[in-house]
């Protein structure tokens, strides 16, 4: 009886080990056969904090886009008491002139996200073009572009932004253009470095020998192979642009009232009375800035790991 039980146990154990090996082999085979996009997506999904951050950004971004539909009131409408505390009618209270804080917060997210996205697109486009030219052609073009880049980067960043905002009339599109034309040097240097290494590879030399045009080599061969680091860097530029907009609007040099933004909604926190007795006027906007910036940075970290060809997993 004991021998029978022993053999049954041994047979069961062997089956489990063999099954586990087969399953492991199957998983390895699936991983080996998956495409690059599938590999990136699988690696990204392993970052649980990034997946949560992606859901948060999608939720807040959706709420911002649907602000005209879901906002209880118009952002500039005076609908309640001056400086009213949160209540059933006004969930986040009212500001100093009776406007609903929740409605203004939803519209403010639209403005802050618009500034961040548009400034990132502009700076990325400028940085990519200048980086491609400097890295591929080299020589005089490289020297001029890189010296100009070094000159821009030598100025204190926030001082440069403040001076530019003071010279030009404060406003939504002026702030977008200022941030877009100030944030490009980092991307330009990143792209140039990647182009310098790709330019010496065999497949680029093969294209040159085959007589391919410069535009084809730059935008069809080199650029697709440097998209990954650009995407990762762009997430940090997006977060930085949103913080810069908030700082400029807080100081009165950014988006101007009555247009709401997360930065100018914090402007009231300069008053000691608001800080101590009316926290609903500044805490929600401050929390949204923190949550959005942290979520975008977590997504960027996960993208960096997922797009790294040397990453395991």
Sine and cosine of phi, psi and omega as CSV:
sin_phi,cos_phi,sin_psi,cos_psi,sin_omega,cos_omega
0.00,0.00,-0.66,0.75,0.00,-1.00
-0.92,0.40,-0.66,0.75,0.01,-1.00
-0.89,0.45,-0.63,0.78,0.01,-1.00
-0.89,0.46,-0.72,0.70,0.02,-1.00
-0.89,0.45,-0.61,0.79,-0.01,-1.00
-0.90,0.44,-0.72,0.70,-0.02,-1.00
-0.92,0.40,-0.62,0.79,0.04,-1.00
-0.90,0.44,-0.67,0.74,0.02,-1.00
-0.90,0.43,-0.68,0.73,0.00,-1.00
-0.89,0.46,-0.68,0.73,0.00,-1.00
-0.90,0.43,-0.66,0.76,0.01,-1.00
-0.90,0.43,-0.68,0.73,0.01,-1.00
-0.89,0.46,-0.69,0.72,0.01,-1.00
-0.89,0.46,-0.65,0.76,0.02,-1.00
-0.89,0.46,-0.66,0.75,-0.01,-1.00
-0.91,0.41,-0.68,0.74,0.01,-1.00
-0.90,0.43,-0.70,0.71,-0.01,-1.00
-0.90,0.44,-0.65,0.76,0.02,-1.00
-0.91,0.42,-0.65,0.76,0.02,-1.00
-0.90,0.43,-0.64,0.77,0.03,-1.00
-0.90,0.43,-0.67,0.74,0.03,-1.00
-0.88,0.47,-0.68,0.73,0.00,-1.00
-0.90,0.44,-0.69,0.73,0.03,-1.00
-0.88,0.47,-0.69,0.73,0.03,-1.00
-0.89,0.45,-0.60,0.80,0.02,-1.00
-0.92,0.40,-0.65,0.76,0.03,-1.00
-0.90,0.44,-0.70,0.71,0.02,-1.00
-0.88,0.47,-0.62,0.78,0.01,-1.00
-0.91,0.41,-0.66,0.75,0.02,-1.00
-0.89,0.45,-0.67,0.74,0.00,-1.00
-0.90,0.44,-0.64,0.77,-0.01,-1.00
-0.91,0.41,-0.49,0.87,-0.06,-1.00
-1.00,-0.05,-0.10,0.99,-0.07,-1.00
-0.98,0.21,0.43,-0.90,0.00,-1.00
-0.98,0.20,0.15,-0.99,-0.01,-1.00
-0.89,0.46,-0.66,0.75,0.02,-1.00
-0.89,0.46,-0.66,0.75,0.02,-1.00
-0.90,0.43,-0.62,0.78,0.03,-1.00
-0.90,0.44,-0.71,0.71,0.00,-1.00
-0.88,0.47,-0.70,0.71,-0.01,-1.00
-0.90,0.43,-0.63,0.77,0.00,-1.00
-0.91,0.41,-0.68,0.73,0.02,-1.00
-0.91,0.42,-0.65,0.76,-0.01,-1.00
-0.89,0.45,-0.64,0.77,-0.02,-1.00
-0.90,0.43,-0.40,0.92,0.01,-1.00
-0.94,0.33,-0.32,0.95,0.04,-1.00
-1.00,0.03,1.00,-0.04,-0.10,-1.00
-0.90,0.44,-0.60,0.80,0.00,-1.00
-0.90,0.43,-0.60,0.80,0.03,-1.00
-0.93,0.36,-0.60,0.80,0.03,-1.00
-0.91,0.42,-0.65,0.76,0.06,-1.00
-0.90,0.44,-0.68,0.74,0.01,-1.00
-0.89,0.46,-0.64,0.77,0.03,-1.00
-0.89,0.46,-0.65,0.76,0.04,-1.00
-0.91,0.42,-0.64,0.77,0.01,-1.00
-0.90,0.43,-0.73,0.69,0.01,-1.00
-0.89,0.46,-0.66,0.75,0.02,-1.00
-0.90,0.43,-0.66,0.75,0.00,-1.00
-0.91,0.41,-0.75,0.66,-0.01,-1.00
-0.93,0.36,-0.63,0.78,0.05,-1.00
-0.90,0.43,-0.64,0.77,0.06,-1.00
-0.90,0.44,-0.66,0.75,0.04,-1.00
-0.89,0.45,-0.62,0.78,0.02,-1.00
-0.92,0.40,-0.69,0.73,0.00,-1.00
-0.91,0.42,-0.57,0.82,-0.04,-1.00
-1.00,-0.07,0.28,0.96,-0.03,-1.00
-0.80,0.60,-0.68,0.73,0.02,-1.00
-0.89,0.46,-0.38,0.93,-0.04,-1.00
-1.00,-0.02,-0.68,0.74,-0.14,-0.99
-0.99,-0.14,-0.26,0.97,0.02,-1.00
-0.92,0.40,0.73,-0.68,-0.03,-1.00
-0.90,0.43,-0.55,0.84,-0.06,-1.00
-0.67,-0.74,0.20,-0.98,0.14,-0.99
-0.93,0.37,0.58,-0.81,-0.11,-0.99
-0.90,0.44,-0.44,0.90,-0.05,-1.00
-0.97,-0.24,0.04,1.00,-0.04,-1.00
-0.98,0.20,0.71,-0.71,0.07,-1.00
-1.00,0.05,0.94,-0.33,-0.18,-0.98
-0.83,-0.56,-0.06,1.00,-0.07,-1.00
-0.48,-0.88,-0.15,-0.99,0.00,-1.00
-0.94,0.35,0.37,-0.93,0.02,-1.00
-0.95,0.32,0.83,-0.55,0.04,-1.00
0.89,0.46,0.56,0.83,-0.03,-1.00
-0.94,0.33,0.62,-0.78,0.01,-1.00
-0.96,0.29,0.34,-0.94,0.04,-1.00
-0.81,0.58,0.64,-0.77,-0.02,-1.00
-0.50,-0.87,-0.04,-1.00,0.02,-1.00
-0.90,0.44,-0.56,0.83,-0.01,-1.00
-0.98,0.18,-0.64,0.77,0.01,-1.00
-0.86,-0.51,0.99,-0.13,-0.15,-0.99
-0.86,0.50,-0.58,0.81,0.01,-1.00
-0.92,-0.39,0.33,0.94,0.04,-1.00
0.98,0.21,-0.16,-0.99,0.04,-1.00
-0.82,-0.57,0.38,-0.93,-0.01,-1.00
-1.00,0.07,-0.22,-0.98,-0.13,-0.99
-0.91,0.42,-0.36,0.93,0.01,-1.00
-0.91,-0.42,0.29,0.96,0.15,-0.99
1.00,0.01,0.30,0.96,0.04,-1.00
-1.00,0.02,0.57,-0.82,-0.04,-1.00
-0.94,0.35,0.84,-0.54,-0.06,-1.00
-0.93,0.37,-0.64,0.77,0.00,-1.00
-0.88,0.48,-0.70,0.71,0.01,-1.00
-0.89,0.46,-0.69,0.72,0.01,-1.00
-0.92,0.40,-0.55,0.84,0.01,-1.00
-0.91,0.41,-0.65,0.76,0.02,-1.00
-0.90,0.43,-0.69,0.73,0.03,-1.00
-0.94,0.33,-0.54,0.84,0.02,-1.00
-0.91,0.42,-0.60,0.80,0.05,-1.00
-0.88,0.47,-0.62,0.78,0.04,-1.00
-0.86,0.51,-0.72,0.70,-0.04,-1.00
-0.92,0.40,-0.73,0.69,-0.04,-1.00
-0.91,0.42,-0.66,0.75,0.05,-1.00
-0.92,0.39,-0.62,0.79,0.04,-1.00
-0.89,0.46,-0.71,0.71,0.03,-1.00
-0.87,0.49,-0.73,0.69,-0.02,-1.00
-0.88,0.47,-0.74,0.68,-0.06,-1.00
-0.93,0.38,-0.73,0.68,-0.05,-1.00
-0.92,0.39,-0.67,0.74,0.03,-1.00
-0.90,0.44,-0.61,0.79,0.04,-1.00
-0.92,0.40,-0.67,0.74,0.02,-1.00
-0.89,0.46,-0.68,0.73,-0.02,-1.00
-0.91,0.41,-0.76,0.65,-0.03,-1.00
-0.91,0.43,-0.60,0.80,0.02,-1.00
-0.92,0.40,-0.69,0.72,0.01,-1.00
-0.87,0.49,-0.72,0.69,0.00,-1.00
-0.90,0.43,-0.73,0.68,-0.03,-1.00
-0.89,0.45,-0.64,0.77,-0.01,-1.00
-0.91,0.40,-0.73,0.69,-0.03,-1.00
-0.89,0.46,-0.75,0.66,-0.02,-1.00
-0.92,0.40,-0.62,0.78,0.02,-1.00
-0.91,0.41,-0.64,0.77,0.04,-1.00
-0.89,0.45,-0.71,0.70,-0.02,-1.00
-0.90,0.43,-0.73,0.68,-0.04,-1.00
-0.90,0.43,-0.69,0.72,-0.06,-1.00
-0.96,0.29,-0.59,0.81,-0.10,-1.00
-0.99,0.13,-0.72,0.70,-0.08,-1.00
-1.00,0.09,-0.55,0.84,0.02,-1.00
0.90,0.44,-0.39,-0.92,0.09,-1.00
0.87,0.50,-0.68,-0.73,-0.06,-1.00
-0.90,0.44,-0.67,0.74,0.00,-1.00
-0.87,0.50,-0.69,0.72,0.02,-1.00
-0.89,0.45,-0.70,0.72,-0.03,-1.00
-0.89,0.45,-0.72,0.69,-0.03,-1.00
-0.90,0.44,-0.74,0.67,-0.04,-1.00
-0.90,0.44,-0.69,0.72,-0.05,-1.00
-0.94,0.33,-0.58,0.81,0.05,-1.00
-0.93,0.38,-0.62,0.79,0.07,-1.00
-0.91,0.41,-0.64,0.77,0.04,-1.00
-0.88,0.47,-0.71,0.70,0.04,-1.00
-0.88,0.48,-0.62,0.79,0.01,-1.00
-0.90,0.43,-0.70,0.72,0.02,-1.00
-0.90,0.44,-0.66,0.75,-0.03,-1.00
-0.96,0.29,-0.30,0.95,-0.02,-1.00
-0.97,0.25,-0.38,0.92,0.04,-1.00
-0.97,0.24,0.61,-0.79,0.13,-0.99
-0.84,0.54,0.81,-0.59,-0.19,-0.98
-0.85,0.53,-0.81,0.58,-0.09,-1.00
-0.91,0.41,-0.54,0.84,0.03,-1.00
-0.92,0.39,-0.65,0.76,0.03,-1.00
-0.88,0.47,-0.68,0.74,0.01,-1.00
-0.91,0.41,-0.68,0.73,-0.01,-1.00
-0.90,0.43,-0.66,0.75,0.01,-1.00
-0.90,0.44,-0.70,0.71,0.01,-1.00
-0.89,0.45,-0.64,0.76,0.01,-1.00
-0.93,0.38,-0.52,0.85,0.02,-1.00
-0.97,0.25,-0.55,0.83,-0.01,-1.00
-0.94,0.34,-0.73,0.68,-0.01,-1.00
-1.00,-0.04,0.42,-0.91,-0.01,-1.00
-0.91,0.42,0.80,-0.61,0.01,-1.00
-0.86,0.51,0.63,-0.78,0.00,-1.00
0.11,-0.99,0.18,-0.98,-0.10,-1.00
-0.86,0.51,-0.84,0.55,-0.10,-0.99
-0.96,0.29,-0.49,0.87,0.09,-1.00
-0.90,0.43,-0.65,0.76,0.02,-1.00
-0.92,0.40,-0.65,0.76,0.03,-1.00
-0.87,0.50,-0.72,0.69,-0.03,-1.00
-0.93,0.38,-0.64,0.77,0.01,-1.00
-0.88,0.48,-0.76,0.64,-0.01,-1.00
-0.91,0.42,-0.61,0.79,0.01,-1.00
-0.90,0.43,-0.61,0.79,-0.04,-1.00
-1.00,0.05,-0.01,1.00,0.01,-1.00
-0.95,-0.31,-0.46,0.89,-0.13,-0.99
-1.00,0.01,0.02,1.00,-0.12,-0.99
-0.98,0.20,-0.42,0.91,-0.12,-0.99
-0.84,0.54,-0.64,0.77,-0.01,-1.00
-0.89,0.46,-0.67,0.74,0.02,-1.00
-0.93,0.38,-0.63,0.78,0.01,-1.00
-0.87,0.49,-0.70,0.72,0.01,-1.00
-0.92,0.40,-0.63,0.77,0.01,-1.00
-0.89,0.45,-0.74,0.67,-0.02,-1.00
-0.91,0.42,-0.68,0.73,0.02,-1.00
-0.84,0.54,-0.71,0.71,0.01,-1.00
-0.87,0.49,-0.67,0.75,0.02,-1.00
-0.93,0.38,-0.63,0.78,-0.01,-1.00
-0.92,0.40,-0.63,0.78,0.01,-1.00
-0.86,0.51,-0.63,0.77,0.01,-1.00
-0.97,0.24,-0.61,0.79,-0.01,-1.00
-0.95,0.32,-0.50,0.87,-0.05,-1.00
-0.88,0.47,-0.45,0.90,-0.04,-1.00
-1.00,-0.05,0.02,1.00,-0.01,-1.00
-0.98,0.22,0.34,-0.94,-0.08,-1.00
-0.91,0.41,-0.59,0.81,-0.07,-1.00
-0.94,0.34,-0.48,0.88,0.08,-1.00
-0.96,0.28,-0.67,0.74,0.05,-1.00
-0.89,0.46,-0.58,0.81,0.05,-1.00
-0.90,0.43,-0.63,0.78,0.05,-1.00
-0.91,0.41,-0.61,0.79,0.03,-1.00
-0.91,0.42,-0.69,0.73,0.01,-1.00
-0.90,0.44,-0.58,0.81,-0.01,-1.00
-0.97,0.26,-0.09,1.00,0.05,-1.00
0.99,0.13,0.38,0.93,0.04,-1.00
-0.90,0.43,0.54,-0.84,0.00,-1.00
-0.94,0.33,0.39,-0.92,0.00,-1.00
-0.88,0.48,-0.66,0.75,0.02,-1.00
-0.88,0.48,-0.66,0.75,0.02,-1.00
-0.90,0.44,-0.70,0.71,-0.03,-1.00
-0.90,0.43,-0.68,0.73,-0.06,-1.00
-0.93,0.37,-0.75,0.66,-0.17,-0.98
-0.99,-0.13,-0.27,0.96,0.01,-1.00
-0.95,-0.32,-0.36,0.93,-0.04,-1.00
-0.91,-0.40,-0.78,0.62,-0.08,-1.00
-0.98,0.19,-0.76,0.65,-0.08,-1.00
-0.85,0.53,-0.72,0.70,0.03,-1.00
-0.86,0.51,-0.46,0.89,-0.02,-1.00
-1.00,0.07,-0.04,1.00,0.07,-1.00
-0.86,-0.51,0.19,0.98,-0.01,-1.00
-0.91,0.41,-0.63,0.78,-0.08,-1.00
-0.84,0.55,-0.82,0.57,0.03,-1.00
-0.90,0.44,-0.50,0.87,0.04,-1.00
-0.90,0.43,-0.70,0.71,0.01,-1.00
-0.87,0.49,-0.69,0.73,-0.01,-1.00
-0.90,0.44,-0.72,0.70,-0.01,-1.00
-0.92,0.40,-0.57,0.82,-0.02,-1.00
-0.89,0.46,-0.54,0.84,0.03,-1.00
-0.90,0.44,-0.62,0.78,0.04,-1.00
-0.93,0.36,-0.58,0.81,0.05,-1.00
-0.91,0.41,-0.64,0.77,0.03,-1.00
-0.87,0.49,-0.75,0.67,0.02,-1.00
-0.89,0.46,-0.67,0.74,-0.01,-1.00
-0.91,0.41,-0.63,0.78,0.00,-1.00
-0.90,0.44,-0.64,0.77,0.03,-1.00
-0.91,0.42,-0.64,0.77,0.05,-1.00
-0.92,0.40,-0.65,0.76,0.01,-1.00
-0.90,0.43,-0.66,0.75,0.04,-1.00
-0.87,0.49,-0.68,0.73,-0.01,-1.00
-0.89,0.46,-0.67,0.74,-0.01,-1.00
-0.91,0.40,-0.71,0.70,-0.01,-1.00
-0.91,0.41,-0.68,0.74,0.00,-1.00
-0.92,0.38,-0.57,0.82,0.06,-1.00
-0.89,0.46,-0.60,0.80,-0.01,-1.00
-1.00,0.09,-0.03,1.00,0.02,-1.00
1.00,0.08,0.18,0.98,-0.02,-1.00
-0.95,-0.30,0.11,0.99,-0.06,-1.00
-0.93,-0.37,-0.76,-0.65,0.02,-1.00
-0.92,0.40,0.78,-0.62,-0.12,-0.99
-1.00,-0.09,0.57,-0.82,0.10,-0.99
-0.90,0.43,0.53,-0.85,0.22,0.98
-1.00,0.04,0.01,1.00,0.04,-1.00
-0.90,0.44,0.84,-0.54,-0.06,-1.00
-0.99,0.12,0.66,-0.75,0.20,-0.98
-0.65,-0.76,0.30,-0.95,-0.03,-1.00
-0.88,0.47,-0.52,0.86,0.00,-1.00
-0.94,0.33,-0.76,0.66,-0.04,-1.00
-0.97,0.25,-0.26,0.96,0.13,-0.99
-0.95,0.31,-0.38,0.93,0.08,-1.00
-0.99,0.14,-0.20,0.98,-0.08,-1.00
-0.85,0.53,-0.57,0.82,0.00,-1.00
-0.91,0.42,-0.29,0.96,-0.02,-1.00
-0.95,0.30,-0.08,1.00,0.09,-1.00
-0.94,0.34,-0.32,0.95,0.01,-1.00
-1.00,0.06,0.73,-0.68,0.01,-1.00
-0.91,0.42,-0.55,0.84,0.02,-1.00
-0.90,0.44,-0.71,0.70,0.03,-1.00
-0.90,0.43,-0.67,0.74,-0.01,-1.00
-0.86,0.51,-0.65,0.76,-0.13,-0.99
-1.00,-0.09,-0.55,0.84,-0.14,-0.99
-0.92,-0.40,-0.23,0.97,-0.02,-1.00
-0.73,-0.68,0.88,0.47,-0.07,-1.00
-0.91,0.42,-0.37,0.93,-0.01,-1.00
-0.92,0.39,-0.23,0.97,0.00,-1.00
-0.99,0.13,-0.32,0.95,-0.06,-1.00
-0.75,-0.66,-0.45,0.89,-0.03,-1.00
-0.90,0.44,-0.73,0.68,0.00,-1.00
-0.86,0.52,-0.70,0.72,0.01,-1.00
-0.91,0.42,-0.67,0.74,0.03,-1.00
-0.89,0.45,-0.67,0.74,0.02,-1.00
-0.90,0.44,-0.64,0.76,0.01,-1.00
-0.89,0.45,-0.66,0.75,0.04,-1.00
-0.88,0.48,-0.73,0.69,-0.01,-1.00
-0.88,0.47,-0.73,0.68,-0.05,-1.00
-0.90,0.44,-0.72,0.70,-0.02,-1.00
-0.90,0.44,-0.71,0.71,-0.03,-1.00
-0.91,0.41,-0.69,0.72,0.02,-1.00
-0.90,0.44,-0.68,0.74,-0.01,-1.00
-0.89,0.45,-0.68,0.73,0.01,-1.00
-0.90,0.44,-0.63,0.77,0.03,-1.00
-0.92,0.39,-0.63,0.78,0.06,-1.00
-0.89,0.45,-0.66,0.75,0.04,-1.00
-0.89,0.46,-0.66,0.75,0.03,-1.00
-0.89,0.46,-0.66,0.75,0.04,-1.00
-0.89,0.46,-0.67,0.74,0.01,-1.00
-0.92,0.39,-0.63,0.77,0.05,-1.00
-0.88,0.47,-0.66,0.75,0.01,-1.00
-0.86,0.51,-0.72,0.70,0.02,-1.00
-0.93,0.37,-0.64,0.77,-0.05,-1.00
-0.93,0.36,-0.56,0.83,-0.05,-1.00
-1.00,0.04,-0.16,0.99,0.00,-1.00
-0.95,0.30,0.87,-0.49,-0.02,-1.00
-0.92,0.38,-0.33,0.94,0.01,-1.00
-1.00,-0.01,-0.03,1.00,-0.01,-1.00
-0.96,0.29,0.59,-0.81,0.05,-1.00
-0.98,-0.19,0.48,-0.88,0.05,-1.00
0.87,-0.50,0.00,0.00,0.00,0.00
